[in-house]
């Protein structure tokens, strides 16, 4: 899962070390609980400082500088889910 997320962010990011940080945060968060089991919640909060990673409501850390690249995974013309993008635009943007 961490590799798939990093793989989606990587072509949209200019700093590959930041993508590695994101991947490591996800892996570390899942490892801290032993494994990703049914019901595990991964949360990503984008802010000016970067992408904050939480696993099961426990903050793991921040991958700096990836806000735009991470959001583009879901919102740009090559997004992973056009249906999600359209729903966000229709329901969250005025």
C-alpha positions as CSV (number, residue, x, y, z in Angstrom):
1,X,0.0,0.0,0.0
2,X,2.8,2.4,0.9
3,X,4.6,1.6,-2.4
4,X,1.4,2.2,-4.4
5,X,0.8,5.6,-2.8
6,X,4.4,6.6,-3.3
7,X,4.3,5.4,-6.9
8,X,1.3,7.6,-7.6
9,X,2.9,10.7,-5.9
10,X,6.4,10.2,-7.4
11,X,5.8,11.5,-10.9
12,X,4.1,14.6,-9.6
13,X,6.8,15.5,-7.1
14,X,10.1,17.3,-7.8
15,X,11.9,16.0,-4.7
16,X,12.1,12.2,-4.7
17,X,13.5,12.1,-1.1
18,X,10.3,13.6,0.1
19,X,8.4,10.8,-1.6
20,X,10.7,8.3,0.2
21,X,9.8,10.0,3.5
22,X,6.1,9.6,2.8
23,X,6.5,5.9,2.0
24,X,8.6,5.4,5.2
25,X,6.1,7.2,7.4
26,X,3.3,4.9,6.1
27,X,5.4,1.8,6.6
28,X,6.6,2.9,10.1
29,X,3.0,3.6,11.1
30,X,1.7,0.3,10.0
31,X,4.7,-1.5,11.5
32,X,4.1,0.2,14.9
33,X,0.8,-1.6,15.2
34,X,2.2,-4.9,13.9
35,X,0.4,-5.0,10.5
36,X,-2.3,-3.5,8.5
37,X,-5.4,-5.4,9.5
38,X,-9.0,-5.0,8.5
39,X,-10.2,-1.7,9.9
40,X,-6.8,0.0,9.8
41,X,-7.3,3.7,9.0
42,X,-4.6,5.6,7.1
43,X,-5.2,9.4,7.2
44,X,-3.4,12.0,5.1
45,X,-3.8,15.7,6.0
46,X,-2.4,18.2,3.5
47,X,-1.2,21.5,4.8
48,X,1.4,24.1,3.9
49,X,4.0,22.1,5.8
50,X,3.4,18.9,3.8
51,X,1.4,15.7,4.2
52,X,0.8,14.5,7.7
53,X,0.5,10.7,8.0
54,X,-1.6,9.1,10.8
55,X,-2.4,5.5,11.3
56,X,-5.5,4.6,13.4
57,X,-5.6,8.3,14.6
58,X,-1.9,8.2,15.8
59,X,0.2,10.9,14.1
60,X,3.3,9.3,12.6
61,X,4.9,12.4,11.1
62,X,5.0,14.8,8.2
63,X,6.4,14.4,4.7
64,X,7.4,18.0,3.9
65,X,6.7,19.7,0.6
66,X,4.3,17.1,-0.9
67,X,0.9,18.8,-0.5
68,X,0.5,19.7,-4.2
69,X,1.8,16.4,-5.5
70,X,-0.3,14.4,-3.1
71,X,-3.5,16.3,-3.9
72,X,-2.8,16.0,-7.6
73,X,-3.0,12.2,-7.3
74,X,-6.7,12.7,-6.7
75,X,-7.4,15.9,-8.5
76,X,-5.3,16.4,-11.7
77,X,-6.1,15.2,-15.2
78,X,-4.4,11.9,-14.6
79,X,-6.0,11.3,-11.2
80,X,-6.5,7.8,-9.8
81,X,-10.3,8.2,-9.6
82,X,-12.1,10.6,-11.9
83,X,-15.4,9.8,-10.1
84,X,-13.9,10.9,-6.8
85,X,-12.5,14.1,-8.3
86,X,-15.9,14.9,-9.9
87,X,-17.6,14.2,-6.6
88,X,-15.2,16.5,-4.7
89,X,-15.7,19.3,-7.2
90,X,-19.5,18.9,-7.2
91,X,-19.9,18.7,-3.4
92,X,-17.0,20.6,-1.9
93,X,-16.3,23.6,-4.2
94,X,-18.5,26.5,-4.7
